[in-house]
Amino acid sequence: MTAQASFSATQSTVLITGANRGLGLAFTEQYAAKDWNVLATCRDVSAASGLRQLAGRYPAIHIEPLDVTRDDQVAALAARYAAQPVDVLLNNAGIYGNLGHQTLGSMDFAEGRRVLDVNALGALRVSQAFLSQVAASHQKKIIGLGGGLGAQSIGSLFGGHYFMKMSKAANLMAMGILQTETRDRGIIVVMISPGRVDTQLMRDSGWTGAALSPADSARLVIARIDALEPAMHGRLITYDGQIVPW
């Protein structure tokens, strides 16, 4: 039996990167509860105890190892699921990076390359590899998560955080170009900002104020994804539906 053979042919399918914790785990649980086929990926499956527990509750969750910075792993996963239409490709995997290493006067450019590889190149790498599967689906949606810090209207409001902001700006541009090149195939590419969410990424940012729970943010983002129409292509929108100019 092929990897995708046990997926229901009558149900929609979502691919989620970084599904082992935080928002990724919340997305996995909520899509599974909606009776979607869920292809949940993360770097270290052996350490993803919460994800494995979810898969025990929901047979439609398939867990696959995936490091979005690895060309070979991304290509291998795409080949393994070559015949599986993917209605929603949710590029959730992301890191903030060490905050002290992206501050003027103490830059660690190796850290910068790491952040850019995960947040910008990683999303593009996975989107390119699964483009045929998205095009073959009914919904045809590619989602980049985050992006607000990459918009000049937001990122320039305060200093520091160079690599995170740069990675999100690069991701915005990549997704914008991807939308231009795939529009004639009916694919909708949108960036969605999930808000300030109580996750490890938010804690790495230094934020200590109010925050949404992963479950609440995931619920609101999924509602935005469900409501997407072709007119929204290439946009950056927030979890509550606001359009952010970038």
C-alpha positions as CSV (number, residue, x, y, z in Angstrom):
1,M,0.0,0.0,0.0
2,T,1.4,3.4,-0.9
3,A,1.7,6.1,1.8
4,Q,-1.4,8.0,0.5
5,A,-3.5,4.9,-0.2
6,S,-5.1,5.0,3.3
7,F,-6.2,8.6,3.0
8,S,-9.8,9.0,2.2
9,A,-10.4,10.0,-1.4
10,T,-13.6,11.8,-0.5
11,Q,-11.9,14.1,2.1
12,S,-9.8,17.2,1.7
13,T,-6.1,17.0,2.5
14,V,-3.8,19.4,4.3
15,L,0.0,19.2,4.6
16,I,1.3,21.0,7.7
17,T,5.0,21.6,8.3
18,G,6.3,22.1,11.8
19,A,3.4,20.1,13.2
20,N,5.0,18.8,16.4
21,R,4.2,21.7,18.7
22,G,2.5,25.1,19.2
23,L,0.4,26.2,16.2
24,G,1.4,23.3,14.1
25,L,0.1,20.9,16.6
26,A,-3.1,22.9,17.0
27,F,-3.6,23.0,13.2
28,T,-3.1,19.2,13.1
29,E,-5.7,18.5,15.8
30,Q,-8.3,20.9,14.4
31,Y,-8.0,19.7,10.8
32,A,-8.2,16.1,11.9
33,A,-11.3,16.9,14.0
34,K,-12.8,18.3,10.8
35,D,-12.3,14.9,9.1
36,W,-9.5,16.1,6.8
37,N,-6.6,13.9,5.7
38,V,-3.7,15.4,7.6
39,L,-0.1,15.0,6.5
40,A,1.8,16.2,9.6
41,T,5.5,16.8,9.3
42,C,8.3,17.7,11.7
43,R,12.1,17.3,11.9
44,D,12.2,14.8,14.8
45,V,9.2,12.4,14.9
46,S,10.7,10.5,17.9
47,A,10.6,13.6,20.0
48,A,7.0,14.6,18.9
49,S,5.1,12.8,21.6
50,G,2.1,15.1,21.4
51,L,1.8,14.6,17.7
52,R,2.1,10.9,18.0
53,Q,-0.6,10.9,20.6
54,L,-2.9,12.8,18.2
55,A,-2.2,10.3,15.5
56,G,-3.3,7.6,17.9
57,R,-6.7,9.4,18.2
58,Y,-7.1,10.3,14.6
59,P,-6.3,7.6,12.0
60,A,-6.3,10.2,9.2
61,I,-3.2,11.8,10.6
62,H,0.0,10.6,8.8
63,I,3.3,11.7,10.5
64,E,6.3,12.1,8.3
65,P,9.8,13.3,9.1
66,L,10.7,16.5,7.3
67,D,13.4,19.2,7.7
68,V,12.3,22.0,5.4
69,T,16.0,23.1,5.0
70,R,16.9,19.7,3.4
71,D,16.4,19.4,-0.4
72,D,16.7,15.6,-0.3
73,Q,14.0,15.2,2.4
74,V,11.6,17.6,0.8
75,A,12.0,15.9,-2.6
76,A,11.7,12.4,-1.1
77,L,8.4,13.3,0.7
78,A,7.0,14.9,-2.5
79,A,7.8,11.7,-4.4
80,R,6.3,9.5,-1.7
81,Y,3.0,11.5,-1.9
82,A,3.2,12.2,-5.7
83,A,-0.3,10.9,-6.3
84,Q,-2.0,12.7,-3.4
85,P,-3.8,15.9,-4.1
86,V,-3.1,18.6,-1.4
87,D,-5.9,21.0,-0.9
88,V,-4.1,23.2,1.6
89,L,-0.3,23.4,1.9
90,L,0.3,25.1,5.3
91,N,3.8,26.4,5.6
92,N,3.9,26.6,9.3
93,A,7.5,25.6,10.2
94,G,9.5,28.6,11.4
95,I,12.0,29.8,13.9
96,Y,12.7,33.2,15.5
97,G,16.4,32.7,16.0
98,N,18.6,33.9,18.9
99,L,17.4,37.4,19.6
100,G,20.9,38.5,20.8
101,H,22.5,37.4,17.5
102,Q,20.3,39.6,15.4
103,T,20.9,42.9,17.1
104,L,23.0,45.7,15.7
105,G,26.6,45.4,17.0
106,S,26.4,41.7,17.8
107,M,25.2,40.1,14.5
108,D,25.9,36.4,14.0
109,F,25.4,35.9,10.3
110,A,25.5,32.1,10.6
111,E,22.4,32.5,12.7
112,G,21.0,34.8,9.9
113,R,21.5,32.1,7.3
114,R,19.7,29.5,9.5
115,V,16.7,31.8,10.1
116,L,16.4,32.6,6.4
117,D,16.8,29.0,5.3
118,V,13.9,27.8,7.6
119,N,11.5,30.8,7.2
120,A,12.0,31.9,3.6
121,L,13.7,29.2,1.6
122,G,12.0,26.4,3.6
123,A,8.5,27.5,2.7
124,L,9.5,28.0,-1.0
125,R,11.3,24.7,-1.1
126,V,8.2,22.8,0.1
127,S,5.8,24.8,-2.1
128,Q,7.8,24.1,-5.2
129,A,8.1,20.4,-4.4
130,F,4.3,20.0,-3.8
131,L,3.1,22.3,-6.5
132,S,1.7,19.5,-8.7
133,Q,-0.2,18.0,-5.7
134,V,-1.7,21.4,-4.9
135,A,-2.7,22.0,-8.5
136,A,-4.4,18.6,-8.6
137,S,-6.6,19.3,-5.6
138,H,-10.0,20.9,-5.4
139,Q,-9.1,23.9,-3.2
140,K,-5.6,24.7,-4.5
141,K,-4.3,26.8,-1.6
142,I,-0.8,27.5,-0.5
143,I,-0.5,29.4,2.8
144,G,2.5,31.1,4.3
145,L,2.1,31.6,8.0
146,G,3.3,34.9,9.5
147,G,4.6,37.8,7.5
148,G,3.6,40.8,9.5
149,L,7.1,41.5,10.6
150,G,8.2,41.4,7.0
151,A,5.9,44.2,6.0
152,Q,7.6,47.6,6.0
153,S,4.5,49.1,7.7
154,I,5.1,46.8,10.7
155,G,8.7,45.7,10.7
156,S,10.1,49.3,10.7
157,L,8.1,50.3,13.8
158,F,10.9,49.1,16.2
159,G,14.5,48.2,15.9
160,G,16.4,44.9,16.1
161,H,15.0,41.5,15.2
162,Y,16.9,41.8,11.9
163,F,17.0,38.2,10.7
164,M,13.4,37.4,11.6
165,K,12.1,40.5,9.8
166,M,14.4,39.9,6.8
167,S,13.2,36.2,6.6
168,K,9.6,37.2,6.6
169,A,10.1,40.0,4.0
170,A,11.8,37.4,1.8
171,N,9.0,35.0,2.3
172,L,6.4,37.6,1.4
173,M,8.3,38.3,-1.9
174,A,8.7,34.6,-2.6
175,M,5.0,33.9,-2.1
176,G,4.1,36.9,-4.1
177,I,6.2,35.7,-7.1
178,L,4.8,32.2,-6.6
179,Q,1.3,33.6,-6.9
180,T,2.1,35.4,-10.1
181,E,3.5,32.2,-11.6
182,T,0.7,29.9,-10.5
183,R,-2.4,32.0,-10.9
184,D,-3.2,30.5,-14.3
185,R,-3.3,27.1,-12.7
186,G,-6.0,28.3,-10.3
187,I,-3.7,28.2,-7.2
188,I,-4.3,30.8,-4.4
189,V,-1.2,31.8,-2.5
190,V,-1.8,33.9,0.6
191,M,0.2,34.9,3.7
192,I,-1.7,34.8,7.0
193,S,-0.5,36.4,10.2
194,P,-1.7,34.3,13.1
195,G,-1.2,37.2,15.7
196,R,0.8,37.0,18.8
197,V,0.5,33.4,19.9
198,D,1.7,31.7,23.1
199,T,4.3,29.5,21.4
200,Q,8.1,28.9,21.7
201,L,8.6,31.3,18.7
202,M,6.8,34.1,20.6
203,R,8.8,33.5,23.7
204,D,12.0,33.6,21.6
205,S,11.0,37.0,20.4
206,G,11.0,38.4,23.9
207,W,7.3,39.3,23.9
208,T,5.8,39.0,27.4
209,G,2.4,40.7,26.8
210,A,-1.0,39.3,26.0
211,A,-1.2,36.4,23.5
212,L,-3.7,34.1,21.8
213,S,-3.6,30.5,22.6
214,P,-2.4,28.2,19.8
215,A,-5.9,26.6,19.7
216,D,-7.7,30.0,19.3
217,S,-5.2,31.3,16.7
218,A,-5.4,28.0,14.7
219,R,-9.2,28.2,14.7
220,L,-9.3,31.7,13.4
221,V,-6.6,31.1,10.8
222,I,-8.4,28.0,9.5
223,A,-11.6,30.1,9.2
224,R,-9.6,32.6,7.0
225,I,-8.3,29.7,4.9
226,D,-11.7,28.2,4.4
227,A,-13.0,31.6,3.2
228,L,-10.3,32.3,0.8
229,E,-11.3,33.3,-2.8
230,P,-9.2,33.9,-5.8
231,A,-9.5,37.7,-5.3
232,M,-7.4,37.3,-2.2
233,H,-4.4,36.0,-4.1
234,G,-1.0,37.4,-3.1
235,R,-2.4,39.2,0.0
236,L,-1.1,39.4,3.5
237,I,-4.0,39.1,5.9
238,T,-4.4,38.8,9.6
239,Y,-6.1,36.0,11.6
240,D,-9.1,38.4,12.0
241,G,-9.4,39.2,8.3
242,Q,-7.6,42.5,8.1
243,I,-5.5,43.2,4.9
244,V,-1.9,44.4,5.7
245,P,-0.2,46.4,2.9
246,W,3.3,45.2,2.2
